[in-house]
């Protein structure tokens, strides 16, 4: 059994105006009027991953493989970006089509969203799309069953930090653990976001806004603790989080505004430092990790 530590870098490919914190000011009906920046920002991330060496000649880690959960709305407008992600050796997975939370869609509408995004991405890259991630981690048991029935091989939407009002809940009692993956039924798996456990407290440590908020030294120490415990760590980020020059939503205010724009000018460097500090770790896609666990 391979006991080398694994880091799963995941990118939720959506644009700056599609986030839930800014939804009151940028409803989907207004998306087509906004400045599109997701193509450039995602390509910056692709270049960053490439800069660490396709053959490990820079940091000795081997090629960095990441998983890009691409929003269908974005894929329709930037099919060449989706192809580029695939051609550079990364995994293309689905983030749904319209970035609406699972519990805000009826059963039929959610199923349509799942299938529309999956089939769109598969037409673009010419191969199976295995993974799905719900917007805002808004998964629940009914939605998880729909993900499986839509033909996905795994879901990566479960975040067990309970103090965030938009995160969903699923029943995982009795699920067989395969590394950090959970075997839900048959060959269908849940791959949860990694969080830090201290005593009986769960602290959000998977990335995103928490990655931008917490001091880098502190954050990296938490990642090491998770790796020591689990031998694998799941990280997530959005392309807009490396873009300090994105338009400002002038009418937004308060906590939502602060949370969205916090430390955007520092995220790219922090991500590069996090990768550089991961001594002895492999960077695998979600699909690769699950396939490896299935063999054990």
ZAMARGU-4260 file (C-alpha; in steps of 0.2 Angstrom, whole numbers, plus 5000, padded with zeros to 4 digits):
<rodrens>
0) 5000/5000/5000 | 5006/5017/4995 | 5009/5027/5011 | 5015/5043/5003 | 5006/5058/5008
5) 4994/5065/4995 | 4987/5083/4993 | 4972/5085/4982 | 4971/5103/4975 | 4954/5107/4969
10) 4948/5123/4959 | 4930/5128/4958 | 4930/5137/4942 | 4917/5151/4943 | 4918/5170/4940
15) 4919/5184/4953 | 4901/5189/4951 | 4894/5171/4953 | 4898/5169/4971 | 4884/5168/4984
20) 4890/5182/4995 | 4887/5194/4980 | 4871/5186/4974 | 4860/5200/4979 | 4869/5212/4968
25) 4873/5200/4954 | 4858/5188/4950 | 4860/5176/4936 | 4850/5187/4925 | 4864/5200/4926
30) 4878/5188/4923 | 4880/5191/4905 | 4882/5210/4908 | 4898/5207/4919 | 4916/5208/4915
35) 4922/5190/4913 | 4939/5186/4921 | 4938/5168/4925 | 4948/5162/4909 | 4963/5173/4913
40) 4963/5168/4931 | 4961/5150/4928 | 4975/5150/4916 | 4986/5159/4929 | 4983/5144/4941
45) 4987/5132/4927 | 5004/5141/4924 | 5007/5141/4942 | 5005/5122/4943 | 5016/5119/4928
50) 5030/5130/4935 | 5033/5117/4948 | 5039/5105/4935 | 5030/5092/4924 | 5044/5080/4928
55) 5048/5086/4946 | 5064/5094/4941 | 5060/5110/4951 | 5054/5103/4968 | 5055/5084/4966
60) 5036/5082/4968 | 5032/5075/4951 | 5019/5083/4940 | 5005/5092/4949 | 4988/5085/4945
65) 4973/5095/4951 | 4954/5094/4949 | 4945/5108/4941 | 4926/5108/4946 | 4920/5118/4931
70) 4903/5128/4931 | 4893/5123/4915 | 4889/5142/4913 | 4908/5145/4911 | 4911/5130/4901
75) 4899/5136/4887 | 4908/5152/4886 | 4926/5146/4887 | 4927/5128/4880 | 4945/5131/4875
80) 4949/5133/4893 | 4941/5117/4898 | 4951/5108/4884 | 4967/5116/4891 | 4964/5110/4908
85) 4962/5093/4902 | 4976/5094/4890 | 4988/5099/4904 | 4984/5083/4913 | 4972/5089/4926
90) 4955/5082/4929 | 4939/5091/4923 | 4924/5088/4935 | 4907/5097/4936 | 4902/5111/4948
95) 4884/5110/4941 | 4878/5122/4928 | 4870/5137/4936 | 4878/5138/4953 | 4862/5137/4963
100) 4862/5128/4979 | 4855/5111/4979 | 4842/5115/4992 | 4835/5129/4981 | 4832/5118/4966
105) 4818/5106/4965 | 4821/5087/4962 | 4819/5088/4943 | 4828/5105/4941 | 4843/5098/4951
110) 4844/5082/4940 | 4843/5093/4925 | 4857/5104/4931 | 4868/5088/4935 | 4865/5081/4918
115) 4867/5097/4908 | 4884/5101/4916 | 4890/5083/4914 | 4886/5081/4896 | 4892/5098/4892
120) 4909/5095/4899 | 4910/5077/4891 | 4907/5084/4874 | 4920/5097/4876 | 4934/5085/4882
125) 4928/5069/4874 | 4929/5058/4889 | 4919/5054/4905 | 4917/5067/4919 | 4917/5057/4935
130) 4916/5070/4949 | 4904/5083/4955 | 4904/5097/4968 | 4889/5106/4974 | 4889/5125/4975
135) 4893/5131/4992 | 4895/5113/4998 | 4876/5113/4999 | 4874/5094/4998 | 4861/5083/5007
140) 4856/5065/5006 | 4843/5067/4993 | 4855/5077/4982 | 4869/5065/4985 | 4858/5051/4978
145) 4854/5061/4963 | 4872/5064/4959 | 4875/5045/4959 | 4860/5042/4948 | 4866/5055/4936
150) 4881/5044/4932 | 4894/5052/4942 | 4907/5041/4951 | 4911/5053/4966 | 4905/5068/4975
155) 4916/5081/4983 | 4904/5092/4992 | 4904/5087/5010 | 4911/5100/5022 | 4909/5095/5040
160) 4912/5112/5047 | 4894/5114/5055 | 4895/5133/5059 | 4893/5139/5041 | 4874/5141/5037
165) 4876/5136/5018 | 4885/5120/5020 | 4874/5104/5019 | 4874/5088/5029 | 4874/5070/5023
170) 4873/5053/5033 | 4890/5045/5033 | 4888/5033/5048 | 4892/5016/5042 | 4901/5022/5026
175) 4917/5013/5023 | 4933/5024/5024 | 4945/5022/5010 | 4959/5034/5015 | 4950/5051/5017
180) 4936/5045/5004 | 4920/5037/5010 | 4912/5023/5000 | 4893/5028/5000 | 4886/5014/4989
185) 4894/5002/4977 | 4908/5011/4968 | 4901/5028/4972 | 4912/5039/4984 | 4911/5055/4994
190) 4927/5064/4995 | 4925/5077/5009 | 4934/5094/5011 | 4948/5092/5024 | 4946/5101/5041
195) 4956/5102/5057 | 4950/5093/5072 | 4955/5100/5089 | 4947/5091/5104 | 4929/5090/5100
200) 4930/5106/5089 | 4930/5106/5070 | 4939/5120/5062 | 4938/5125/5044 | 4954/5121/5036
205) 4950/5117/5018 | 4955/5133/5009 | 4944/5147/5001 | 4941/5162/5013 | 4949/5153/5028
210) 4965/5151/5018 | 4965/5170/5014 | 4960/5174/5032 | 4972/5163/5042 | 4991/5168/5043
215) 5001/5157/5032 | 5012/5149/5045 | 4997/5145/5055 | 4988/5137/5040 | 5002/5127/5035
220) 5004/5120/5052 | 4986/5114/5052 | 4989/5106/5035 | 5003/5096/5042 | 4993/5091/5057
225) 4979/5084/5045 | 4992/5075/5034 | 5000/5067/5050 | 4982/5061/5054 | 4975/5056/5038
230) 4990/5055/5025 | 4979/5065/5013 | 4973/5083/5012 | 4959/5091/5002 | 4961/5109/4997
235) 4949/5121/4987 | 4951/5138/4979 | 4942/5149/4966 | 4951/5158/4952 | 4943/5174/4958
240) 4953/5173/4974 | 4969/5176/4965 | 4962/5192/4957 | 4964/5208/4967 | 4960/5219/4952
245) 4942/5212/4949 | 4928/5224/4949 | 4922/5230/4966 | 4903/5228/4969 | 4900/5246/4975
250) 4883/5242/4982 | 4889/5228/4993 | 4894/5231/5011 | 4897/5223/5028 | 4903/5206/5031
255) 4899/5199/5014 | 4910/5212/5005 | 4924/5210/5018 | 4924/5191/5016 | 4924/5192/4997
260) 4938/5204/4995 | 4949/5199/5010 | 4968/5197/5005 | 4965/5194/4987 | 4982/5202/4984
265) 4990/5188/4994 | 4982/5172/4988 | 4993/5168/4973 | 5009/5169/4983 | 5001/5160/4998
270) 4996/5146/4986 | 5013/5145/4978 | 5021/5144/4996 | 5009/5131/5002 | 5014/5120/4987
275) 5032/5123/4989 | 5031/5118/5008 | 5023/5101/5005 | 5039/5091/5006 | 5037/5073/5002
280) 5019/5075/4996 | 5011/5070/4979 | 4998/5081/4971 | 4984/5070/4964 | 4968/5073/4956
285) 4952/5067/4965 | 4949/5054/4952 | 4967/5047/4954 | 4965/5047/4973 | 4949/5037/4973
290) 4955/5024/4960 | 4971/5021/4970 | 4960/5019/4986 | 4949/5006/4977 | 4964/4995/4974
295) 4967/4993/4992
</rodrens>
